[in-house]
Amino acid sequence: MKVYTYSEARQRLAKLLEDARREGSVRIRRRDGQSFVVTPERRSGSPLDVETVDLGVTTEEIVEAVRESRRGRLAARLAELEPIDPGESSVEAVRAEREAIE
């Protein structure tokens, strides 16, 4: 841990704070022997708070991409379904499909 005298700390406060950030803490010692430790405060934000990245994509383009993706998945699921028997009621067919999916 780096140790500064009180006079050094006053003269080089910016460097002292940078050292504390980089090393975790620094000590300031006074002439009378008292010492103080300067430690950076932990950020209180969420670890999910991250800087944004500009990809040059609009909100509308993202929404459209999601919709296209969903349409593709829906089309694939519909292609997998069995055709409905004309003699079967639509309610019965829906129930049968639900049971098959579950």
Buried (B, 14 or more C-beta within 10 A) or exposed (E): EBEBEBEBBEEEEEBBBEBBEEEEEBBBBEEEEEEEEBEBEEEEEEEEEEEEEEEEEEEEEEEEEEEEEEEEEEEEEEEEEEEBEEEEEEEEBEEBEEEEEE
